[in-house]
Amino acid sequence: MRSNILFPLLASAATTTGLEPRQQTSLCAKFAYWSGNGYECLNNLWGDQAATSGSQCTYVDGSSSSGVKWRTTWTWQGGPNNVKSYAYCGKILPKGRTISSVSSMKTSTTWSYNTTNIRANVAYDVFTAVDPNHANSGGDYELMVWLARIGDIYPIGKSTTQVTLAGHTWDLWIGMNGQMKVYSFVAPSPITSFSADLKDFYNYLEKNQSFPSKNQNLIGRWSPESAMIEQRC
């Protein structure tokens, strides 16, 4: 049986209708966590020790079964070439779902920054592994879809080719992060409103990069990390 997974997400200063009004949730502690309506958000400050000073908070402004509205602010200083955080919100997934058993992974997101004086990216991030109980901080393979690359930062590996998927052109970067193979589809210019089926990216990888979709399980969550935001500034 093949099933659909919906990944609608509204991220980072986006405005929308249909979200459940709720008290704003502030996540300011390192690894402060929130979950609700099938989504989760994490103030993931795993690299904050690289900064000489600063802090970061992530705010959940609303959620529903079809998405979450959130934003993050920070004041990092020092260590400009080191990642400070991967603040994210993402869809919580059931375990034991292989990529080949999923017929669609539909998603929608809008986002914005209130400054351009930053070094950051905005990306989808999906981990897969043969072991369905693999820790959700990594996997055998990682798929990233970079909606924005702001400043002189680059994905893991090297640029290998240019492909057209989901109505956009992407530079495909391939590299290894330890034992995990990373595929990064990078938009040449920022895409601030995006609707697509992420399964299209896996279909491409299966056909062109020998991605083993029949034995790779989605790991516990799908993360925005739905519009994941990586800060180095």
Secondary structure, 3 states (H helix, E strand, C coil): CCEEEEEECCCCCCCCCCCEEEEEEEECCCCEEEEECCEEEEECCCCHHHCCECCEEEEEEEEECCEEEEEEEECCECCCCCCCEEEEEEEECCCCCEHHHEEEEEEEEECCCCCCCCCEEEEEEEEEECCCCCCCCCCCEEEEEEEEEECCCCCCCEEEEEEEECCEEEEEEEEEECCEEEEEEECCCCCCEEEEECHHHHHHHHHHCCCCCCCCEECCEEEEEEEEEEECC
